[in-house]
Amino acid sequence: MRQAPQRGMSMALDPITVEVIGAALSSIVEETGEALIRASYSTNIKERRDCSTALFNTGGETLCQAEHIPIHLGSFIGIVPEIMKHHRVEEMRPGDVFVGNDAYAGGGTHLPDIVLAEPIFVEGRIVAWTVNLAHHSDFADRGHAHIYQEGLRIPPVRLYRGGVLQSDIQNLILLNCQVPHERLSDLRAQMAANRVGVQRFQALCAKYGTDTVLAAGAALLDYAERKMRAGIAAIPDGRWCFEDVFDSPEIAGTLPFSVEITVRGDEMALHFDAPDQVRAGINMTYTALLATAYYAVKSVVDPSILPNAGLARPLTVTGREGSIVHCRHPAAVNGRLQACQRVADMVLGALAQAVSERVTACSNSTCTVASFIGSRRSDGSLWVYLETMGGGSGARFNKDGLDGVHVHGTNTSNLPAEALEIEYPLTLLRYELVQDSGGAGEHRGGMALRRVYRADEDVRVRIDLSRLHSRSWGLFGGQGGAHGRVECGPDVTFDGPNAELKAGQWFAIVSPGAGGYGSPGRRSAEAVRRDLIQGNISAAAAREFYPQSA
C-alpha cells in the first residue's frame, strides 16, 4: 500500500493550494461533526455536543481535528495505530469500520468514549482515515477500583466489514449497555458521520488529485511544526516548575501534582509527576496526558497553530509511569478528566513565570459532572443522564475571567432546563452564577455556577468534582477562586461521590470559581461598582478586597 508523503517528502506545492486544501480538511471535520450531532439521539450528543471528529493520514498522524473537545484527541491518537497493529492493512476493504474504546488495548482514555474509525479508499488504496468519537452516557452506577468495573472494554474490531454490519459484534456491545436503544441510535449517527467524511475526502481527491491532497496534508504538518518551533523559540530558555494539589470525592485528602518544563531553543520538554495510581477513576492514560499537554502548550505558545500532529514534534511529554498522570493497567480511568484539568492549569502556572501575559490565572480546574440513573415509573425502563457544568475561567492580564464556562480539556454545551425536564424525571430548581466565587484581583476571576436538582422519581446520583479542599490560584497578587461544593437538601447524604434520592428530594452542585490576576488594590473603582450592581460581588467582599473603592 502506498503511504502518504512523509516529513521531508512533500511535493512542491504553492502556499495557496496548501491553504485551500487545509481549509477543506477543516471543513470536512466540522461537517462530519455536525452530521453526528444532528443525527444523534441522546441528549449528551444532540444537545451537549459531547463528541469529536478528525482526519488521520495512513501513518496514524492527525491531519485535522474539529474544534470540539480537546481531551478527545487522547482517544484519537491511539486508535489508528492500534488498528494497524492488530489488523493487516492489505486485508482492509472499502466499507470496513472499526470500533474501539479501551484505555489499554484500544487507544482510548475512558470507556464511555466509543470511537469509530473508517479507512478512506481512493482508486483501491487507503489514503486517509475518518474518525469520530461519541461519549455514550451509559456505563453508570459502577465501581471504579479498576478498569474491569467501569464498563465494556472494546479493542479495535470491525463493526462493519465491507459495508456489512457485523450484527454479532453490535449485539455484544448493546447487551452490555444499560440504555441500548440510545447506544444503537448514536452508533448509527457515528456511522452516518463517517460516511460524510469518506465522501468529502474522496471528492477533495477527485478535485485536486490524490497525490496533491496527500502532499498538502504533509505540508500542513510541517507548517504546524514550524509555527510551534517559532513560538517556543520566542520563550526564554529556562526551566520552570509548578506544584498544585488534587482532590476528589473518590479519595481522602489532597494529592500533590507537579510539572517541570524546560525550554531550549525551539523545543520544549514537559515532565509530570503525581502519587502512584489509585483505586479510583481519576487516573490518566499516557494518551490523555499527551492530549492535555498539547492543548495547554498550544494555547500559550500560539493558539492559531493548526490542530494536527505537526505541533507535537518539538514537544517531549513524559510522566512517571505508574502514577496518576501516567497510569498502567488495570487502573480505573473513568474520571480522568478531573486530573487532566489540573495538569492543564499546572502548565499555565509554570509558563506564567516565563510569559506572564500569555497565560490566565487558574481556572476552575475541574469538570463538574453529575450522573443520574433510575427506572421510569411508567414502564420500568432504565434511564441514564450525564451532565457537566462550567465554572470560572481564570482572569487574564488585561481582562476579567469568563463566568460559568467550560475550560481546557472539556468544551460541552449547556443543556437547557427545558430539554432536561422533558427527557428525564428531574426538575431544575435553580441555575445561577455564584456571588463572590471569582477570585479578587485587578482583573477578577470567573464566577462559579450553582445548579439545583430535584428528583421527581427515585434516582441514584454520582458527583465527580474537584477543588473541594483547595482553591484555584491567582497570579501576581490575584486571589484564589471559591471552593466547589455539594449542598444537600433535607435527609440527603452523600457516601463519597454517591447518593440515593427519593422523589421530591433535592441537592445542589456548586462548581469552583477561578483565580484573579494582579493585586485587587489596582482594580478600578468603576469595575468594582459594576460588580456590585450586577451582583458579582457582595458589599462585604468589596470592603475586604477593594477598600480603595469604598
C-alpha positions in Angstrom: 0.0 0.0 0.0 1.3 3.4 -0.9 1.8 5.7 2.1 1.0 9.4 2.4 4.0 11.6 1.8 6.0 11.8 5.0 8.0 14.5 6.6 10.6 15.8 4.1 8.9 14.2 1.2 6.3 16.9 0.4 5.6 17.7 -3.2 6.5 21.3 -4.4 3.1 23.0 -3.7 2.3 26.7 -3.8 1.1 28.1 -0.4 -2.3 29.0 -1.8 -3.0 25.4 -2.8 -1.9 24.2 0.7 -4.1 26.8 2.3 -7.1 25.9 0.2 -6.7 22.2 0.9 -6.1 22.8 4.6 -9.3 24.8 4.8 -11.1 22.0 3.0 -9.8 19.5 5.6 -11.1 21.7 8.4 -14.4 21.9 6.7 -14.7 18.2 6.4 -14.1 17.5 10.1 -16.6 20.3 11.0 -19.2 18.9 8.7 -18.8 15.4 9.9 -19.2 16.7 13.5 -22.4 18.5 12.6 -23.7 15.4 10.9 -23.0 13.4 14.0 -24.8 15.9 16.3 -27.8 16.3 14.0 -28.3 12.5 13.5 -27.7 11.5 17.2 -30.4 10.5 19.6 -29.1 11.0 23.2 -29.1 14.4 24.9 -25.4 14.1 25.6 -24.6 14.4 21.9 -27.6 16.1 20.2 -27.8 18.8 22.9 -24.5 18.8 24.8 -22.3 18.0 21.8 -20.1 15.6 23.7 -18.4 14.3 20.6 -15.4 15.0 18.3 -14.3 14.3 14.7 -10.9 14.1 13.0 -9.0 13.0 9.9 -5.8 10.9 10.1 -3.2 10.0 7.5 -2.1 6.5 6.8 0.7 6.7 9.3 -1.8 7.4 12.1 -1.0 11.1 12.4 -3.7 13.7 13.0 -4.3 15.7 9.8 -7.1 17.8 11.3 -9.3 17.8 14.4 -12.6 19.7 14.7 -12.9 22.4 17.4 -14.9 20.2 19.7 -13.4 18.6 22.8 -9.6 18.8 23.3 -9.3 15.7 25.5 -10.8 13.5 22.8 -7.5 13.8 21.0 -6.3 11.3 23.6 -8.6 8.7 22.2 -8.0 9.6 18.6 -4.2 9.4 18.6 -4.2 5.8 19.9 -7.0 4.2 17.8 -5.4 4.1 14.2 -2.1 2.7 15.4 -3.9 0.1 17.4 -6.0 -0.9 14.4 -2.9 -1.3 12.2 -1.2 -3.2 14.9 -3.8 -5.9 15.0 -5.3 -5.8 11.5 -3.5 -6.3 8.2 -3.8 -3.2 6.1 -3.7 -5.4 2.9 -6.9 -7.2 4.1 -8.9 -4.0 4.6 -11.7 -3.1 2.2 -13.9 -0.1 1.4 -16.7 -0.1 3.9 -14.7 -1.6 6.8 -15.4 0.3 10.0 -13.6 -0.3 13.3 -14.9 0.3 16.7 -13.0 0.6 20.0 -12.9 2.3 23.4 -10.5 0.5 25.7 -7.9 2.6 27.6 -5.2 0.0 27.4 -5.9 -2.2 24.3 -8.0 0.3 22.2 -6.1 3.6 22.3 -8.8 5.3 24.4 -8.8 7.3 27.6 -12.0 6.1 29.2 -14.7 3.6 28.2 -17.7 5.8 27.5 -15.8 7.4 24.6 -16.5 5.0 21.8 -14.6 5.6 18.6 -15.5 4.6 15.0 -12.6 4.7 12.5 -13.0 4.1 8.8 -10.3 3.9 6.1 -10.8 6.1 3.1 -10.1 4.4 -0.2 -9.3 6.2 -3.5 -8.5 4.1 -6.5 -8.1 0.9 -4.5 -5.7 2.3 -1.8 -6.1 3.7 1.6 -5.3 7.4 1.6 -6.6 8.5 5.0 -8.9 7.7 7.9 -12.0 9.4 9.1 -12.5 9.0 12.8 -15.2 10.2 15.2 -15.9 9.8 18.9 -19.1 10.0 20.8 -19.4 9.9 24.6 -22.0 7.2 25.3 -23.6 8.1 28.7 -24.4 4.6 29.6 -21.8 3.0 31.9 -23.3 4.5 35.1 -23.7 3.2 38.7 -20.5 1.3 38.6 -17.4 0.8 40.7 -14.0 2.4 39.9 -11.5 0.3 41.7 -10.1 -0.9 38.4 -10.9 -0.8 34.7 -12.9 -4.0 34.8 -15.6 -2.4 36.9 -16.0 0.6 34.6 -17.9 -0.8 31.6 -17.5 -2.8 28.4 -13.9 -2.8 27.1 -13.8 -2.9 23.3 -10.5 -3.5 21.5 -10.4 -2.3 17.8 -12.6 -4.7 16.0 -14.6 -4.5 12.8 -18.2 -3.3 13.3 -18.7 -3.2 9.6 -16.9 -5.5 7.1 -17.1 -4.3 3.5 -20.1 -2.2 4.4 -21.9 -5.1 6.0 -22.9 -4.7 9.7 -21.4 -7.4 11.9 -24.5 -8.0 14.0 -22.8 -10.3 16.5 -20.4 -7.5 17.5 -23.1 -4.9 17.7 -25.3 -7.2 19.8 -22.4 -7.9 22.1 -21.9 -4.2 22.7 -25.6 -3.4 23.1 -26.1 -6.3 25.6 -23.6 -4.7 27.9 -25.3 -1.3 27.8 -27.9 0.0 30.2 -29.8 2.0 27.6 -29.3 0.0 24.4 -31.7 1.9 22.2 -29.8 5.1 22.8 -26.5 3.4 22.1 -27.8 1.9 18.8 -29.1 5.2 17.6 -25.9 7.1 18.5 -23.7 4.4 16.8 -25.8 4.8 13.7 -25.2 8.5 13.9 -21.5 7.9 14.1 -21.7 5.7 11.0 -23.5 8.4 9.1 -20.9 10.9 10.1 -18.1 8.7 8.9 -19.8 8.3 5.6 -19.8 12.1 5.2 -16.1 12.1 6.0 -15.3 9.4 3.4 -17.3 11.1 0.7 -16.0 14.6 1.3 -12.4 13.4 1.3 -12.8 11.4 -1.8 -14.4 14.4 -3.5 -11.4 16.5 -2.5 -9.0 14.0 -4.0 -11.1 13.9 -7.2 -10.9 17.7 -7.5 -7.2 18.3 -6.8 -5.7 14.9 -7.3 -4.9 12.4 -4.6 -1.2 13.0 -4.5 -1.7 16.8 -4.3 -4.1 16.4 -1.3 -1.7 14.0 0.5 1.2 16.3 -0.2 -0.7 19.2 1.1 -1.5 17.2 4.3 2.2 16.6 4.8 2.9 20.2 4.2 0.3 21.3 6.8 2.0 19.1 9.4 5.4 20.7 8.6 3.8 24.1 8.8 2.3 23.4 12.3 5.7 22.2 13.4 7.4 25.4 12.1 4.9 27.6 13.9 5.3 25.6 17.2 9.0 25.9 17.0 8.9 29.6 16.3 6.5 30.1 19.2 8.7 28.1 21.6 11.8 30.0 20.4 10.2 33.2 21.4 10.0 31.9 25.0 13.2 32.5 27.0 15.3 29.4 27.6 15.0 28.1 31.1 13.4 25.6 33.5 10.2 26.3 35.3 8.4 24.2 37.9 5.0 24.3 39.3 3.1 22.4 42.0 -0.6 22.0 42.9 -2.8 19.7 44.9 -5.6 17.5 43.6 -8.7 16.3 45.5 -11.8 14.3 44.6 -14.7 12.8 46.4 -13.3 9.4 45.5 -10.2 9.9 47.6 -9.3 11.2 51.1 -7.4 14.4 51.5 -5.3 16.0 48.7 -2.6 14.7 46.5 0.5 16.6 45.2 0.9 17.1 41.5 3.9 18.8 39.8 5.3 19.7 36.4 8.8 20.6 35.2 9.0 22.5 31.9 12.3 23.0 30.1 12.7 25.2 27.1 15.9 25.0 25.0 15.8 26.8 21.7 12.8 25.7 19.7 12.0 22.6 21.8 10.1 22.1 25.0 10.1 19.2 27.4 7.4 18.7 30.0 7.7 16.1 32.8 4.8 15.5 35.2 4.7 13.7 38.5 1.9 12.6 40.9 1.4 9.9 43.5 1.1 6.3 42.5 -2.1 5.4 40.6 -5.1 4.8 42.9 -8.1 2.5 43.2 -10.4 5.3 41.9 -11.4 6.5 38.5 -9.1 9.6 38.4 -6.1 8.0 36.7 -4.9 9.3 33.3 -3.6 7.1 30.5 -0.5 8.4 28.7 -2.5 9.5 25.6 -4.7 11.6 28.0 -1.6 13.2 29.3 -0.4 13.9 25.8 -3.7 15.4 24.7 -3.8 17.7 27.7 -0.2 18.8 27.4 -0.6 19.5 23.6 -3.7 21.6 24.3 -2.1 23.6 27.1 1.1 24.3 25.3 -0.6 25.3 22.1 -2.9 27.7 23.9 0.1 29.5 25.3 2.6 29.3 22.5 0.3 30.1 19.6 -3.4 29.3 19.6 -3.5 29.7 15.8 -1.3 26.6 15.2 -3.2 24.1 13.1 -4.6 21.2 15.2 -2.5 18.4 13.7 0.3 16.1 14.6 3.0 18.5 13.5 2.6 20.7 16.6 3.8 17.8 18.8 7.1 17.3 17.0 9.0 19.9 19.1 7.4 18.6 22.4 8.6 15.9 24.7 6.0 14.9 27.2 6.7 12.4 30.0 5.1 11.3 33.2 6.2 9.0 35.9 4.8 5.6 34.8 2.5 4.0 37.3 1.4 7.4 38.7 -2.0 9.0 38.4 -0.8 11.1 35.4 0.6 8.1 33.5 -1.2 5.0 34.8 -0.8 1.3 34.0 -3.3 -1.4 33.5 -5.6 -2.1 35.3 -6.1 1.4 36.8 -9.6 2.9 36.6 -9.8 5.9 34.4 -13.5 6.9 34.1 -12.9 10.3 35.8 -9.6 11.0 34.2 -10.7 14.5 33.1 -10.5 15.7 36.7 -6.8 15.1 36.8 -6.4 16.4 33.2 -7.8 19.7 34.1 -5.3 20.1 37.0 -2.5 19.2 34.6 -3.5 21.9 32.1 -3.6 24.6 34.8 -0.2 23.5 36.1 1.3 24.0 32.6 -0.1 27.6 32.7 1.3 28.1 36.2 4.8 27.1 35.1 4.8 29.1 31.9 3.4 32.2 33.7 7.0 32.5 35.1 8.3 33.0 31.6 5.5 34.6 29.5 3.2 36.1 32.1 0.9 38.0 29.6 0.1 34.8 27.6 -1.5 32.8 30.4 -4.6 33.1 32.6 -4.8 32.6 36.3 -6.0 29.2 37.4 -9.4 28.3 36.0 -11.9 26.1 37.9 -9.5 23.2 37.4 -12.2 20.5 37.1 -15.1 19.2 35.0 -18.0 19.1 37.3 -20.1 16.1 36.5 -23.4 14.8 37.7 -24.5 11.3 36.5 -28.1 10.1 37.2 -29.6 6.6 36.8 -33.1 5.4 37.5 -36.0 3.3 36.4 -39.1 5.0 34.9 -42.3 4.5 36.8 -44.3 4.2 33.6 -42.6 1.1 32.2 -39.6 0.2 34.4 -37.1 1.1 31.7 -33.7 2.3 32.8 -32.6 5.8 32.0 -29.1 7.4 32.4 -28.3 11.0 32.2 -24.9 12.7 32.4 -24.3 16.4 32.8 -21.2 18.6 33.0 -21.2 22.1 34.4 -19.0 25.0 33.7 -17.3 27.1 36.3 -15.0 30.1 36.5 -12.3 30.8 33.9 -9.0 32.4 35.1 -8.5 36.1 34.9 -6.2 37.4 32.2 -3.5 40.1 32.3 -5.9 42.7 30.8 -9.4 41.2 31.3 -11.6 39.5 33.9 -12.1 35.8 33.6 -15.2 34.4 32.0 -18.1 33.3 34.2 -19.7 29.9 34.1 -17.9 28.3 31.2 -16.2 25.0 30.4 -12.4 25.3 30.3 -9.4 23.4 29.0 -10.0 19.8 28.0 -13.8 19.9 28.1 -16.0 22.0 25.8 -19.5 20.6 26.0 -22.6 22.8 25.7 -25.1 23.7 28.3 -28.2 21.6 28.5 -31.3 23.8 28.7 -33.6 23.2 31.6 -36.5 22.6 29.2 -34.6 19.7 27.5 -33.6 18.2 30.8 -37.1 18.2 32.2 -38.7 16.9 29.1 -36.3 13.9 28.8 -35.9 12.9 32.4 -37.8 12.8 35.8 -35.7 15.7 37.1 -36.6 19.4 37.8 -34.0 22.1 37.8 -34.9 24.4 40.7 -32.1 27.0 40.3 -29.3 27.7 37.8 -27.2 30.7 38.6 -23.8 32.3 38.9 -22.4 32.3 42.5 -21.7 35.6 44.1 -18.1 36.1 45.4 -16.8 33.0 43.8 -14.4 34.6 41.4 -11.0 35.5 42.9 -10.4 39.1 43.6 -7.8 40.9 41.6 -7.0 43.8 39.3 -8.9 41.6 37.0 -11.5 39.3 38.6 -11.6 35.6 38.2 -14.6 34.0 36.5 -17.6 33.1 38.6 -18.8 29.6 39.5 -22.2 28.0 38.8 -24.9 26.6 41.1 -27.3 24.1 39.7 -30.1 22.7 42.0 -31.8 19.4 41.0 -35.0 17.9 42.4 -35.7 14.2 41.8 -39.2 13.7 40.6 -38.8 9.9 40.9 -36.3 7.8 42.9 -32.8 8.2 41.4 -29.2 7.4 42.2 -26.6 10.1 41.5 -22.9 10.3 41.3 -20.8 13.5 41.5 -17.4 14.0 40.0 -15.8 17.2 41.2 -12.6 18.7 42.4 -11.3 21.9 44.2 -13.4 20.9 47.2 -10.4 21.4 49.6 -8.2 23.7 47.5 -8.7 26.9 45.7 -7.9 27.9 42.1 -4.9 30.1 42.5 -4.5 33.6 41.3 -1.5 35.2 39.6 0.7 38.2 40.6 -1.3 39.1 43.7 -4.7 37.9 42.5 -6.8 36.0 45.0 -8.0 32.4 44.6 -11.4 31.3 43.5 -14.0 29.8 45.7 -14.2 26.1 46.5 -16.6 23.8 44.8 -19.1 22.0 46.9 -22.2 19.9 47.1 -25.2 21.2 49.0 -27.7 18.7 50.3 -31.5 19.1 50.9 -33.2 17.5 53.9 -32.4 13.9 54.5 -30.0 13.8 51.5 -26.5 12.4 52.3 -23.6 11.5 50.0 -21.4 8.5 50.6 -18.3 9.8 48.9 -19.4 10.7 45.4 -22.7 8.7 45.5 -26.2 9.4 46.9 -29.7 8.0 46.6 -32.6 10.5 46.2 -36.2 9.8 46.9 -38.9 11.6 44.8 -39.1 15.2 46.0 -35.6 15.4 47.4 -33.1 17.9 46.1 -29.4 18.6 46.1 -27.2 21.3 44.5 -23.8 21.3 42.9 -21.6 24.4 43.1 -18.6 24.4 40.7 -15.4 26.2 41.7 -14.6 29.8 40.8 -11.4 30.9 39.2 -8.3 32.9 40.3 -7.8 36.6 39.9 -4.9 38.3 38.1 -3.0 41.2 39.7 -3.4 42.9 43.0 -7.0 43.8 44.0 -5.8 47.2 45.1 -5.3 48.0 41.4 -8.8 47.3 40.3 -10.6 50.3 39.1 -13.5 51.8 41.1 -15.7 51.6 38.1 -15.1 47.9 37.8 -15.9 47.4 41.5 -19.1 49.4 41.2 -20.1 47.4 38.2 -19.5 44.1 40.1 -21.7 45.4 42.9 -24.5 46.5 40.7 -24.5 43.2 38.8 -24.3 41.1 42.0 -21.0 39.6 41.1 -19.6 40.5 44.5 -21.1 41.4 47.8 -20.7 44.6 49.7 -18.7 42.7 52.3 -16.3 41.4 49.6 -15.9 44.9 48.2 -14.9 46.3 51.6 -12.5 43.4 52.2 -10.7 43.2 48.9 -11.3 46.6 47.3 -11.1 49.2 50.1 -9.8 51.8 47.7 -13.2 51.9 46.1 -15.2 52.2 49.3 
